[in-house]
Amino acid sequence: MKGLLAALGLALAVVLGLWQPPVSAAQRTNTGNDPGVPAIFNVRDFGAVGDGSTNDTAAINKAITAANSAGGGTVQFPSGSYKSKNSIHMKSNVTILLDSGSAIQGSSADTYDAAESNPYDAYQDYGHSHFRDAMIWGDGLTNIAFVGSGTIDGGGNLITGNPGAGEEDKIISLTRCKGLTLSGITLRRGGHFAALINGCDNVVSDHLTVDTSSDRDGWNIISTTHVTVTNAHIEANDDALVFKSDYALGAKLPNGPGTATDSYLRAKCCNALMFGSETCGDFTGYKFERITINGASKSGIGIVSMDGAKISDVHYKDITMTNIHSPIMQKVGTRKRCGNSPGVGSISNVTYTNIKGTGISPSFSPTIWGEAGVGRIHDITFDDVDLTVPGGNGTMSTAVPTNDPNNYNPNSIGARPAYGWYIHNADNIHYADSEVRLAADDGRPAVIANNSTGIRFDRFTAQKGSASLSDLLFQTVTGYCVADSQNTGGGALRISQTGSTVDCGTTPPPTRYEAENAGFSAGSTVDTNHTGYSGTGFVNTGNAVGASVEWQVSATQAGIGNLTIAYSNGTTTDRPMDITVNGTVVASAKSFPSTTTWDIWKTVTIPAPLVSGANTVRVTATTANGCSNLDYLDGPA
């Protein structure tokens, strides 16, 4: 009876068109033609075993080919260890999905694809010149992705130098790609490069983890446009996150725009966040924000133009650096390792805002080093840049140190005669609300500027070395200015010059609005129990979100005006505040970091749009700690 009922049911289903013949798992997931079935291509359906020893490369490549032939799809790696003893060939419109617990593992079998020949390999080292000697490679691809939460692990089998026959030196190697996503996965033990891309466009990465601290580079982004990197965690032995432009593809290619935000970088031997050293094509339009750097034996933040590149419109903001040997480095060199007879490059229009750095020995003073002529560095701004350097040196000659123009490393320039900033062949360099301090006493000046023009320090603080003859030394500088600046003890900076001229312009002094005369939120008090304030006191708001102080600021004409707020924060915790002008937020959660003690006052400057006449300027606490102690606001004259 049951058999008869089943037969009747089947017949009814056929009549009604509800029945479909059964399909295999491979048929169900591999076609991608049924809009109701996801185009998922499970590598196990193509013969992958995932036991950590069987060579699964052939099955992986079959799955990638099937996804590509179907017009696109996702190649899925379920939990398991997939040994890959040969190169994986990536194809267009394919997403590699690494499930939790899955790993593609490298091999020591030396059976990977051979490096292709390259007629342009004289312009960069071997690793940058060849792309097919990799675990995974592709050229000229579109719409590709590596996503999920699994791992691609070289397993210590990838080469950190020049690979021999069957060896590989990269995990992921992609050239001339358009539309790349690299998110969620982990790349581990990548040989020379965990990931190298060259000549690509439209690259997006979120929550990428790279651990090559036992090998070499993290991620090299070369001659690539429209890049967005968020929430990266990269720990490398060599460079961590680096932007380059070489001649490996036989052309000088453009770079940018690009952004990298909310990321963690560490570089054992070399550079954490870097432009160069390969710098053939020009770079423009970069933003780096909210980045933590913990360790760099070369530069924490480095920009070098060695091969003719013009690097401009680069902006760093809200970056903290620790355990770095060279906090900030800019250099123009004359290596010219690029095709078509490159000239000398340049660095310009770079801003650094809210940068905190602590250096360790052996140290290299933060440096701006241009080349004479067209290679001069110009229009660089430092706003709220606070660096603590190791110090510990004695007095030394203040002559220009030696320089190897073909070498980009911080040690290519001899010992700087300034413990803090050394500036050479540069124009229009501006420091505002910034400082440099010593961990140990030092006999050198804090700053030396040489052969430069338009070097300005506003509200700059420098620690005095007990044996140094000056704090700031200007040598053959046309138009230097030091205004409203002091040493860390509150005294005047000692300024020396040879062959230099002062030019602070004729800008009228700002109009000061004391906080005690402003409006403030309930629970605030006007106090006098700390020293160093202006006027008759300072405002101590309540410790609450929304605590505020409000000024009425006059402007003689509409336009952008600087608002400078003096504050003290004797805690170790930042007290961010929103800044609004006429009801519009002009700075959201603006940082007002620690001043160490309540008797030390610092300033924060915000450019803001003002109307002619009266303007309402309000600062509002965004945390339960309330506002910092507020002394005054300086507005336009």
HELIX and SHEET records of a PDB file:
HELIX    1   1 LYS A    2  LEU A   16  1                                  15    
HELIX    2   2 ALA A   25  ASN A   30  1                                   6    
HELIX    3   3 VAL A   43  PHE A   46  5                                   4    
HELIX    4   4 THR A   57  SER A   69  1                                  13    
HELIX    5   5 ASP A  121  TYR A  123  5                                   3    
HELIX    6   6 TYR A  126  SER A  129  1                                   4    
HELIX    7   7 GLY A  373  GLY A  375  5                                   3    
HELIX    8   8 PRO A  410  SER A  412  5                                   3    
HELIX    9   9 ALA A  515  ASN A  517  5                                   3    
SHEET    1   A15 ILE A  40  ASN A  42  0                                        
SHEET    2   A15 GLY A  73  PHE A  77  1                                        
SHEET    3   A15 VAL A  94  LEU A  98  1                                        
SHEET    4   A15 THR A 142  GLY A 148  1                                        
SHEET    5   A15 LYS A 178  LEU A 182  1                                        
SHEET    6   A15 ASP A 201  ASP A 206  1                                        
SHEET    7   A15 THR A 225  THR A 230  1                                        
SHEET    8   A15 GLY A 258  ALA A 267  1                                        
SHEET    9   A15 HIS A 233  ALA A 236  1                                        
SHEET   10   A15 THR A 209  THR A 212  1                                        
SHEET   11   A15 THR A 186  ARG A 188  1                                        
SHEET   12   A15 THR A 151  ASP A 153  1                                        
SHEET   13   A15 SER A 102  GLN A 105  1                                        
SHEET   14   A15 GLY A  80  LYS A  83  1                                        
SHEET   15   A15 ASP A  51  ASN A  55  1                                        
SHEET    1   B16 ILE A  40  ASN A  42  0                                        
SHEET    2   B16 GLY A  73  PHE A  77  1                                        
SHEET    3   B16 VAL A  94  LEU A  98  1                                        
SHEET    4   B16 THR A 142  GLY A 148  1                                        
SHEET    5   B16 LYS A 178  LEU A 182  1                                        
SHEET    6   B16 ASP A 201  ASP A 206  1                                        
SHEET    7   B16 THR A 225  THR A 230  1                                        
SHEET    8   B16 GLY A 258  ALA A 267  1                                        
SHEET    9   B16 PHE A 283  SER A 305  1                                        
SHEET   10   B16 LEU A 273  THR A 279  1                                        
SHEET   11   B16 LEU A 241  SER A 245  1                                        
SHEET   12   B16 ASP A 217  ILE A 222  1                                        
SHEET   13   B16 PHE A 193  ASN A 198  1                                        
SHEET   14   B16 LYS A 170  THR A 175  1                                        
SHEET   15   B16 ALA A 134  ASP A 139  1                                        
SHEET   16   B16 ILE A  88  HIS A  89  1                                        
SHEET    1   C16 ILE A  40  ASN A  42  0                                        
SHEET    2   C16 GLY A  73  PHE A  77  1                                        
SHEET    3   C16 VAL A  94  LEU A  98  1                                        
SHEET    4   C16 THR A 142  GLY A 148  1                                        
SHEET    5   C16 LYS A 178  LEU A 182  1                                        
SHEET    6   C16 ASP A 201  ASP A 206  1                                        
SHEET    7   C16 THR A 225  THR A 230  1                                        
SHEET    8   C16 GLY A 258  ALA A 267  1                                        
SHEET    9   C16 PHE A 283  SER A 305  1                                        
SHEET   10   C16 LYS A 310  VAL A 332  1                                        
SHEET   11   C16 SER A 346  GLY A 359  1                                        
SHEET   12   C16 ILE A 377  GLY A 391  1                                        
SHEET   13   C16 ALA A 426  ALA A 432  1                                        
SHEET   14   C16 VAL A 447  ASP A 458  1                                        
SHEET   15   C16 TRP A 421  HIS A 424  1                                        
SHEET   16   C16 THR A 367  TRP A 369  1                                        
SHEET    1   D15 ILE A  40  ASN A  42  0                                        
SHEET    2   D15 GLY A  73  PHE A  77  1                                        
SHEET    3   D15 VAL A  94  LEU A  98  1                                        
SHEET    4   D15 THR A 142  GLY A 148  1                                        
SHEET    5   D15 LYS A 178  LEU A 182  1                                        
SHEET    6   D15 ASP A 201  ASP A 206  1                                        
SHEET    7   D15 THR A 225  THR A 230  1                                        
SHEET    8   D15 GLY A 258  ALA A 267  1                                        
SHEET    9   D15 PHE A 283  SER A 305  1                                        
SHEET   10   D15 LYS A 310  VAL A 332  1                                        
SHEET   11   D15 SER A 346  GLY A 359  1                                        
SHEET   12   D15 ILE A 377  GLY A 391  1                                        
SHEET   13   D15 GLU A 435  ALA A 440  1                                        
SHEET   14   D15 THR A 461  ALA A 462  1                                        
SHEET   15   D15 GLN A 486  ASN A 487  1                                        
SHEET    1   E16 ILE A  40  ASN A  42  0                                        
SHEET    2   E16 GLY A  73  PHE A  77  1                                        
SHEET    3   E16 VAL A  94  LEU A  98  1                                        
SHEET    4   E16 THR A 142  GLY A 148  1                                        
SHEET    5   E16 LYS A 178  LEU A 182  1                                        
SHEET    6   E16 ASP A 201  ASP A 206  1                                        
SHEET    7   E16 THR A 225  THR A 230  1                                        
SHEET    8   E16 GLY A 258  ALA A 267  1                                        
SHEET    9   E16 PHE A 283  SER A 305  1                                        
SHEET   10   E16 LYS A 310  VAL A 332  1                                        
SHEET   11   E16 SER A 346  GLY A 359  1                                        
SHEET   12   E16 ILE A 377  GLY A 391  1                                        
SHEET   13   E16 ALA A 426  ALA A 432  1                                        
SHEET   14   E16 VAL A 447  ASP A 458  1                                        
SHEET   15   E16 LEU A 472  ALA A 483  1                                        
SHEET   16   E16 ILE A 495  THR A 498  1                                        
SHEET    1   F16 ILE A  40  ASN A  42  0                                        
SHEET    2   F16 GLY A  73  PHE A  77  1                                        
SHEET    3   F16 VAL A  94  LEU A  98  1                                        
SHEET    4   F16 THR A 142  GLY A 148  1                                        
SHEET    5   F16 LYS A 178  LEU A 182  1                                        
SHEET    6   F16 ASP A 201  ASP A 206  1                                        
SHEET    7   F16 THR A 225  THR A 230  1                                        
SHEET    8   F16 GLY A 258  ALA A 267  1                                        
SHEET    9   F16 PHE A 283  SER A 305  1                                        
SHEET   10   F16 LYS A 310  VAL A 332  1                                        
SHEET   11   F16 SER A 346  GLY A 359  1                                        
SHEET   12   F16 ILE A 377  GLY A 391  1                                        
SHEET   13   F16 ALA A 426  ALA A 432  1                                        
SHEET   14   F16 VAL A 447  ASP A 458  1                                        
SHEET   15   F16 LEU A 472  ALA A 483  1                                        
SHEET   16   F16 THR A 501  VAL A 502  1                                        
SHEET    1   G 4 THR A 511  GLU A 514  0                                        
SHEET    2   G 4 ASN A 629  GLY A 635 -1                                        
SHEET    3   G 4 GLY A 559  SER A 568 -1                                        
SHEET    4   G 4 LYS A 602  LEU A 610 -1                                        
SHEET    1   H 5 GLY A 519  PHE A 520  0                                        
SHEET    2   H 5 SER A 548  ALA A 555 -1                                        
SHEET    3   H 5 GLY A 613  ALA A 621 -1                                        
SHEET    4   H 5 MET A 577  VAL A 581 -1                                        
SHEET    5   H 5 THR A 584  LYS A 590 -1                                        
SHEET    1   I 2 THR A 525  ASP A 527  0                                        
SHEET    2   I 2 PHE A 538  ASN A 540 -1                                        
END                                                                             
